Every structure is written in C-alpha cells, then in structure tokens.
Amino acid sequence: MRLVIARCSVDYTGRLNAHLPLATRLLVHKGDGSLLVHSDGGSYKPLNWMSPPCTLVAEAPDAADLEDGVIERWRVTHAKTGDALLVRIHEVLHDSSHDLGVDPGLVKDGVEADLQRLLAEQVSIVGEGLTLVRREFPTAIGPVDLLLRDPAGGTIAIEVKRRGDIDGVEQLTRYLDLLNRDPHLAPVTGIFAAQEIKPQARVLATDRGIRCLTLDYEEMKGVDSGHLRLF
C-alpha cells in the first residue's frame, strides 16, 4: 500500500464527470490497484475513488500543467468501463509504501453461530433436565438451529437470532409444522431465542404458543452483565 499526502486536484471522467479543486489530500493506492482520495473528514468515505480492475500510470505534466505548478500526474483507468481519474499533484508532503501482507479478514464476535454454540453448551438455560439432540438438525426446508429432548418425552426446537423479528418467528413456525409430523419427535414445541426480540415478533410468537428467550451474550461467555429471561 502506498500512502501519499499531496496538494492535488482530481478529475473524474466516465459515466459522470466530477472535479475536486486543488487542496491537500491523502491518496491511498492499494495493492489491488484501487485508488482512494481522502480528505481530513467524512469518516471512512473517500471523496473519490477508482475500484479494481484498474491501472495507475504516472505521467509527466504537459505544458499547461507545468505552468499551473503541477509536478506529476496520475492517470487511473478502469479496465472494463474506461472511466478515469486524473490526479494532478502540485506538492508531495509525504510518500511511503508498506507491505501489509495477507489480511485474515474480519472475525465477528456475537454472531448467530456463537449464540447457537453457547446455548447448545448451556441448555440448562432453557430448562432443567433438557438434553441436546443436535445442532443444525436437518429438515426438508432447512436446518433447525437446536433440537433438545424434554425428559417428559417431548422435543424442543430452538431458532437462534441476534435480533429476533417476525421473519424468524415465521421460520420457526414452518419448522414446527414439519417436525410435528414425525412421530419420533412429536410433540415438538418451539423457543425463539435472540439477544433482542422485537415487540411484534414477541406477540406473534406468543400467539402461536412459542416461548421467547432473551439471550445475554456476555453472560453466556462468562462475563457478568445481567440475567437471561425466559418469557
């Protein structure tokens, strides 16, 4: 990655034309070929950019540019569309290159898979005496997140979400309808589990005989931050 802080102007030509007047900006030229033009504001969003596949070619300024004080021109052209960025550099304040290596990607904490795993390890949260049959229990319309066995002989199907809305309740309803046709599993009741359950989803779940479980992710990880509530 190359980072250049320079006094520059930028012209974009293609499906639309845009112009950035002369000012001090950060130019980020990434290893994938992309170029981003940043100001000291606007959070993460660049003022203008060119996405890959594209190529950057450094050009000598023409006579008119030399007269205006341009010392270098960057022309970035998109390989497919032909759109182009022309950066006219008047002064370079900083220029450095860095090899960042291969990025492992964003690892999210608290996604549905984490909630499902923790709940599978802590089925006593749902009720005493319950045992885990399987995570991702397969059905003809998709896997049920958790399937538990009730000591009284019934089965419990659990749908796990980070944020529970009506679509999640509808999804669990379809699973329950299908699972209750299996004499080896019936009767099957449902629990809708999420960190946050929208009021409309709670009303719909209650109307369909589905219990709602609000999950405290931090507590499930072993961090004391509140209590799980079973409604």
Buried (B, 14 or more C-beta within 10 A) or exposed (E): EBBBBBBBBBBBBBEEEEEBEBBEBBBBBEEEBBBBBBEEEEEEEBBBBBEBEBEBEEBEBEEEBEEEEBBBBBEBBBEEEEBBBBBBBBEBEEEEEEEEEEEEEEEEEBEBEBBBBBBBEBBEBBBEEBEBBEBEBEBEEEEBBBBBBBEEEEBBBBBBBBEBBBEBBBBBBEBBEBBBEEEEBEEBBBBBBBBEBBEEBBEBBBEBEBBBBBBBBEBBEEEEEEEBEEE
